[in-house]
Amino acid sequence: MPGGLTLPTLCCFLLWAFTIFHKGQGDPASHPGPHYLLPPIHEVIHSHRGATATLPCVLGTTPPSYKVRWSKVEPGELRETLILVTNGLHARGYGPLGGRARMRRGHRLDASLVIAGVRLEDEGRYRCELINGIEDESVALTLSLEGVVFPYQPSRGRYQFNYYEAKQACEEQDGRLATYSQLYQAWTEGLDWCNAGWLLEGSVRYPVLTARAPCGGRGRPGIRSYGPRDRMRDRYDAFCFTSALAGQVFFVPGRLTLSEAHAACRRRGAVVAKVGHLYAAWKFSGLDQCDGGWLADGSVRFPIITPRPRCGGLPDPGVRSFGFPRPQQAAYGTYCYAEN
């Protein structure tokens, strides 16, 4: 090949480039030696609030000396929270989650993590890391909770929350800020909302099923994004997430003021339900009640499973809202929440 590469030279160059590429991609062949952790059969573990969840991590064989370190990858914060460290014989928990976490110890190669009393904040990505002093390795798993996303704004109107206020507002309503994946799932299940809200990662988005001019124009349906925003300065609504309840929600009829609603629930050994309680009861218990009722934040809402003309008039199931009437207005019943 005059003036060019000879065939042997070209073959050597391609072999060199192939080797460099696979080293850069982390090809196992470029790292000789045993790989102790077995890949998980399922990388996503599904659970619900209050349940016991097991995150599998199994060794194919044990190195002479090692530790296993479990941590939770915090979304949007670029850090990991240590949960538990074990050397195969003894384990030590760390932080608030460490008190509810333990090793499963189903057999001598079992390094699986068991979380008791799953909470909303437990959802997310976890890492099981084997530390043996030579070549550390890890597997990642995701704990996903079955739940429901609901938009939330205060009595003052829309776009009142900075990120931290939105986070607090969701927690006060028996929820937490939803993640993008939770909002996406809710969109696929029918959530259509024209106001933008904070998500846990710090982005601001809103889900649109029926594209229309007031909701970002007549483009394609989807999750519209405002992108990252200033968490202190910028103000929007919140998208909250909640999961199954440990108790039950029930309706007390009447023409009550908000203070009378609180008294009516107390007489029944309960409290006025929060917004998250009502959404969870609608989603998981099939609560269907065509009567507006006071909630703890001063709003009046009602849950509909089977849409009908005189129950809000909308064609889809959902939780309807009458907004925030005057607390002294004696016109509604109340939804109460009682622990089982």
Residue, then its C-alpha position, 0 to 999 in steps of 0.5 A: m500500500p504505497g503512501g499508506l498503511t500496510l495491512p499488518t500495520l493497520c491490523c495492529f493499529l485496530l487491535w490497539a484501538f479496540t483494547i484502549f476502547h474497552k479499557g475505557q469502557g470498564d471491560p471486565a476482561s481488562h481487569p483480571g481477577p475474581h468478581y465476587l458480587l453476583p449481578p442482581i436478578h432484579e435491579v428494581i425492588h417494589s414495595h410500599r410504605g410500612a412494609t419490610a423490603t429486602l435489597p438483594c446482594v449475594l457473593g459468588t465466593t468470599p475473599p479472604s478478608y472483606k467488608v460490605r458497605w451499604s449506602k443510599v445515593e441521595p438524588g440531586e445532592l451528589r452524595e451517599t448516606l452510609i447505612l450499614v457496614t459488615n465484615g460477615l460476622h458483625a454489622r453496624g448501622y449508621g444514621p436514621l435508616g441504620g436503625r431500621a436496617r439489618m443484614r438478612r444472613g440467609h446463608r454465608l454468602d448473603a449480604s442482602l439488606v433488610i429495611a423494616g417499616v419502609r418510609l417515603e424517604d426510603e425510596g431511591r437508589y442503593r449501593c452494595e459495595l464489597i471492599n476487599g483492599i484489592e479491587d472494590e466492586s459494587v452493585a446498585l439497586t433501586l427501591s421503588l414505592e407504589g404510590v400516588v403523586f398530587p399537585y399542591q399549592p397553599s391557600r395563598g394561591r399558586y407559585q408561592f413555594n421556593y424549593y425548601e418550602a415546597k419540600q416542607a409543604c409536602e411533608e406536612q401533607d403526609g408526603r414528600l417531594a416527588t421524583y421525576s420518575q414518579l411524576y412520569q409514572a403519574w403522567t402515564e396514569g393520567l395526571d394532567w396539570c397546567n401549573a409547574g411544580w418543584l421536584l425532589e431533584g430540584s427541577v421544575r416541571y409539569p405534566v400535560l396529557t392534552a396539549r393546549a395554548p395555556c399549558g405551554g402551547r399545542g405541542r406534543p403531550g409530555i412532561r414540560s420542563y423549566g429546567p434547574r431553578d434557584r432553590m431559594r429565589d424561584r417560586y412554584d407549586a409542589f408535586c408531592f408523593t405519598s404511599a399506602l396508609a397505616g390507617q384509614v380515612f372516613f367521611v363525617p357528614g354535616r355542615l361544619t366549620l373547620s374548627e367543628a370538623h376538628a372536634a368531630c374527628r377527635r370525638r371519633g378518636a381520629v384527626v382531620a385528614k391531610v391532603g396526602h391521606l385523602y389521595a392515598a385512600w382514593k388510590f389504595s382503598g378506593l375511597d369514593q365520596c361525592d361530598g366535599g369535606w374539610l382537610a387539615d390544611g383548610s382546603v375542601r376536597f372529595p375523592i371520586i373513583t367512578p365519575r358521574p355528572r353531579c360529582g364534579g362533572l369531570p370525566d376522569p377519576g381523581v380528587r376534586s377540590f373546592g379550594f380554601p373556603r373561609p374556615q368559619q363557613a359551615a357548609y361541609g363535612t370532614y374527612c378524618y384519619a385514624e391509625n389502625 
